Amino acid sequence: METRTHNIVLKLDLPGSLSITMVFLATYFVLFWLSNVYAFESYSKDDSPFGTPYDVWLGKWWSWWMKTNAGGNEPVPNGCIINKAESMVMLMDTGVNGNPHQKCEISSTQGLIIPLWTGLWDADSPEYDNYTYAQMSKNAREQVDLGAVTSLVKLDNVPIAKLDEVSSMRAGALDYKINSMQNVTEVYSKGFNITIPDDTNIPDLKSGTFRSGAHGWFVFLKPLPPGDHTLYYNVGVTGTGPNDHSSEITYDLKVK
């Protein structure tokens, strides 16, 4: 993130050395304040957070989220739906209904995975046995991303990431336009196995373990400094007809 500061120097009848010292202290104060307000850093598209490629993190996130959400349970207000067993803390999917508010404690040594909009395709039928992982990842994108997807992420009420893209099918091929993408990473999985629990009550979802592919728009944040932080992210999906969706998610994070 590029930050620009403008120093305002008052003309005072003071010795030259004292004036320089005052300007230096004022500049230091401004930079120190900005470093605390914008105390975050996202991983770039070429990174491998904690030595693990993005496509592997996508598979890990989906494996956790499937186990967590397959029962169709809605988040409890002020609960804590989170996976902090990994070096990257995983937050809930924006596919949930409503505007859940969660309160959690994490470590200052862990990064964060923030899902903005993501889809999964699993080979749960013999007709998909010959599908490659690339085909399944492509199908995952097309089934959830035909329309306009907008998303905003804020940390401590400061915008830190933004997505605005539009997708459509033309002549049987996916065509999409990125209007804005800041600190957001688009990820296609290279393939993984997904286990869907027997007690799932999500319509059209079969239980079992299947080959699968996934796609998603994610924000990968580096560890946050210790203290209390508020993380907010939303999604708006339009132009898909009955599949239009919106949600807002807030996490109050105590980082230790």
N, C-alpha and C positions, 0 to 999 in steps of 0.2 A: 504494500500500500504506500503510495506517495503522499507525504504530508508536507505542507508548506507553512512556514511561520513568517510573520512580518513583525519586526521589532520596532516599537515606537520609542524614539529617544527624545526626551525633553531637553531643551537647551538651557542648561544651568551654568551659572558662573562658578564653576568648581575647577580645581586643579585637574589637568589632563589625565593623570593617572587614576584619579578617583572616578572620573567620568567613564573611563574604559572599564574599570572594575564594576561599576553599576550596570553597564550594558551587558557585560559578561554574565553577571548574576541574573539579570532579567532573562537573557537567552536561555541559561541553564534551567531556570524555573519553568519556562514555557515548554522546553523539551522534556523535562522530567514529568510535567503534568500530562503531556501527550503520550509519553511512554506508558503511563498508568491507564489512561483512558483507552488506548488502542493496544492493550496488552494481549495480543494474540498473534499467531502466525499460522498460516495454512500450509499444508504440503503442496508442492507443485506437481504438475501432471507427470513429471519425469521421476518423482520420488518413489521409494518403496518404504512406507512407514514401518519402522522397527524391522527392516530387512525383509518385509513381506510385500509382494506385488499387489496392486489394487484389485486385480481380478480374483486373487485368493481371498482378500478381505471381503469382497462381495459375496463369495461363497460362504465364508464364515458368518457374515451378517445374516444371510438368508437362512442358514441352518439354525441359527439362534432364534430368529424371528418366527420361523415356522413352528418351532416347538413352543414358543411363547404365545403365539396368536392363533394357533390352529383350533383352539377350543372356542374361538369367537368371543372371548371375554373383552369387555371394554375397560379401559384404564380407570382405576379408582382415583377420585380427586385427592390430590396431595399424596398419592402413592409414589412408588418408585419402580417403574418399568425400565430396566437398564441392564446391560450385560457388561460387567466390569471384570470378568474373569480373564480377559485378554489384555494385551498391552495397549490396544485401542478400545476405549469404552464405546459400546454400541447403543444408540438411542432408537426410540420407536419409529415405526413407519408412519408417514403422513397419510396413509390409507385409512387410518382410524377415523372414527366419526367424532364430531364435536371439537372442543378446544381443551384438551387435557392439560392439567397443570401438575407437574411432578416435582418432588423434592428428594434429592439424592446426594450422597457423599462419594467423592472419587479422589484419586491420588493425583498429585502434581507431577507424577512420572508417567501418566497415561495420556495418550492422545484421544481424540473423539471422532467417531464416525456419525455424520448427520445425514440421514437419507432424505432427499428432497422428493424424488419420485422414482419408483423402481418397479420392475416386473419380473416374473419368473415363468419359465416354460419347462414342464417336466414330461418325460417320455413315459406316460402312464398307460399307454395303449400300444399294442403290437405294431400299429401302423407307423409309429414313430421310431421303431427300432433302428432304422437306417439313417435317421437324422444325425448329422454331425453336431458337435457342440456349438459350432459357429451358427448353424441354422437355428438351433434352439435359442441362442442368445438373440439372434435377429428377430425371431418370433416373439420373444419376451418384450422387446422394445416396441414392436408394432402393435401388440395387443393392448398396451396401456398408454401409448404416446401418440395417438392420432388426434391431434387438436393442438390447442395452445396450452403450454405449461409455464406458469410463472411462480417464482418462489423467492422469498427474502429471508435472510438469516441475520439476526442481531445478537450481539453480545454486550450485555450491560447497556442495552438500549442504543448501541451504536451499530449501524449497518456494516456487516463484514463480508457478505456474499450475496449474489443476486443471479437469478436465472430467468430468462425470457426467451422461449423458443416456440416455434410453430412447426408441426409435422403434418404431412398428408401423403396419401397414396396417389401416384400418377403413373399410369400405364403399368400398374402392378409393382412399382418400385417406390420405396420410401423416399420422400423428399422433405427436407427440413431446413429451416432458417433460424440461425441464432441471432436474435436481436440484441441480447446482452447476456454475457456470462462472465462473472467475476468471482474468482476463488472457488469455482465449481469444477468438479472433475466428472467427465462422462466415462463410465466403465462398462465394458462388455466382459462377461466371464469367459474363461476358456473351458468351462465345464466342471461339474462336481456332482456328487450324489446328494440328493435331498431326501430326508426321511419325514414322511407325513404321518403323524400319530393316528392310532386307531380311533381316538375319541374326537376327531375333527368333526365339526358341524358346519364347516364352510361349504356352501353349495358347489357341486361339480368337482370336489376335491377328493380324490381317492387316497386311501391310506396305503402305505408301503414305502419302499425305498426305490427311487428312480434316478436315472441319468437326467441331468437338467442343465439349463443355461439361464443366464439372467443378464439384465441390463439395468443401469440406473444412473441417476444424477446425484452425486454425493458431494459433501464438503468434508474434507479430512483436516481436522485441526491438530496442531501440535499441542503438547501439554500446556495447560493454563497455570498461571501463577497461583500460589496459595491464597485463599480468601473466599469470599462469597461472590458468586457470579450468577447472572441470569442469562440463560440462553433461550432465544425465541426463534422458531422457524415455521414457515407456513408453505402452503401450496394451493394453487388455483388451477384447475384443469377445465377448460371450456372447449366447445365445438365438437364434443363427442356424443351429444344427445343425452341418452339416459345414463351414460357413464361419467358425466360431469361431476366434479368433486372439489371440495375445498376443506381445509382444516388448518388449525393453528395450534402449535404445541409449545409449551413453555416448561423449561427445567430450571428450578432453583438449585444450583450446584454449590455444595460446600467442598472446596478443594483443599486437601491437606497434604 
